[in-house]
Amino acid sequence: MENKIMSKDQFLYPRGRYYGQVKPENLVFNANLQEFAQRVSYICNLETGGKLPPGEAYEQIKALWKQLKRTKKQLQIGEDPFQNEDEDTQE
């Protein structure tokens, strides 16, 4: 068995493998979604441990959610699911 040395960033911010349809916008959104989940987890842990007041935790998560929604809209994820099929049939 091979021992791989893991960097601090890989340990603190692990990335899961993407299994969906491979398109650049999907990959970018998946990375943003994983970062969102990681940050929400940290905020929840800080709040649970008493290091962050509940109101501040809520506001931080709300801001992260708005940021995720904004990137989803910018990447046009899920807006027109049949767009690529129409383009393929016209060729």
VMD Tcl script that draws the C-alpha trace (Angstrom):
set ca {
  {0.00 0.00 0.00}
  {1.37 3.37 -1.02}
  {1.50 6.21 1.51}
  {0.51 9.51 -0.08}
  {1.43 12.74 1.64}
  {-1.62 14.97 1.96}
  {-1.24 18.74 1.98}
  {-2.92 20.88 4.59}
  {-5.38 22.26 2.00}
  {-6.30 18.77 0.80}
  {-6.98 17.76 4.39}
  {-8.99 20.85 5.34}
  {-10.83 21.21 2.03}
  {-11.34 17.73 0.57}
  {-12.90 17.47 -2.88}
  {-15.21 14.68 -3.93}
  {-15.15 13.16 -7.39}
  {-17.73 14.46 -9.88}
  {-19.96 11.82 -11.47}
  {-22.41 13.98 -13.44}
  {-22.49 15.15 -17.05}
  {-19.03 16.56 -17.77}
  {-19.45 20.14 -18.95}
  {-17.31 23.08 -17.78}
  {-20.22 24.86 -16.09}
  {-21.23 21.69 -14.23}
  {-17.69 21.15 -12.97}
  {-17.41 24.76 -11.79}
  {-20.78 24.60 -10.04}
  {-19.87 21.30 -8.40}
  {-16.67 22.83 -7.03}
  {-18.67 25.82 -5.73}
  {-21.24 23.49 -4.18}
  {-18.54 21.48 -2.39}
  {-16.96 24.68 -1.07}
  {-20.40 25.86 0.12}
  {-20.97 22.59 1.98}
  {-17.52 22.73 3.58}
  {-17.97 26.32 4.76}
  {-21.46 25.63 6.12}
  {-20.03 22.69 8.04}
  {-17.34 24.90 9.60}
  {-19.87 27.59 10.52}
  {-22.19 25.01 12.10}
  {-19.33 23.52 14.08}
  {-18.24 26.96 15.32}
  {-21.80 27.78 16.35}
  {-22.28 24.42 18.07}
  {-19.00 24.91 19.93}
  {-20.07 28.33 21.17}
  {-17.44 30.20 19.16}
  {-20.00 31.92 16.89}
  {-23.36 33.41 17.90}
  {-26.40 31.80 16.20}
  {-27.44 35.04 14.51}
  {-24.02 35.55 12.98}
  {-23.87 31.92 11.86}
  {-27.25 32.34 10.18}
  {-26.15 35.52 8.39}
  {-22.93 33.91 7.17}
  {-24.78 30.86 5.83}
  {-27.38 33.11 4.21}
  {-24.61 35.09 2.47}
  {-22.98 31.86 1.25}
  {-26.34 30.63 -0.06}
  {-26.89 33.89 -1.99}
  {-23.41 33.57 -3.46}
  {-24.11 29.98 -4.55}
  {-27.43 31.00 -6.13}
  {-25.66 33.83 -7.98}
  {-23.04 31.48 -9.42}
  {-25.77 29.01 -10.43}
  {-27.55 31.77 -12.31}
  {-24.32 33.02 -13.94}
  {-23.45 29.51 -15.08}
  {-27.04 28.99 -16.32}
  {-27.33 25.65 -14.52}
  {-30.75 24.06 -15.04}
  {-32.26 26.96 -16.97}
  {-32.83 25.20 -20.29}
  {-32.15 21.47 -19.97}
  {-33.04 20.76 -23.64}
  {-30.84 23.48 -25.16}
  {-27.93 21.16 -26.06}
  {-30.25 18.51 -27.55}
  {-31.79 21.10 -29.91}
  {-28.35 22.26 -31.04}
  {-27.26 18.66 -31.72}
  {-30.30 17.91 -33.91}
  {-29.82 21.04 -36.05}
  {-26.34 20.02 -37.23}
}
mol new
graphics top color blue
foreach p $ca { graphics top sphere $p radius 0.5 }
foreach p [lrange $ca 0 end-1] q [lrange $ca 1 end] { graphics top cylinder $p $q radius 0.2 }
display resetview
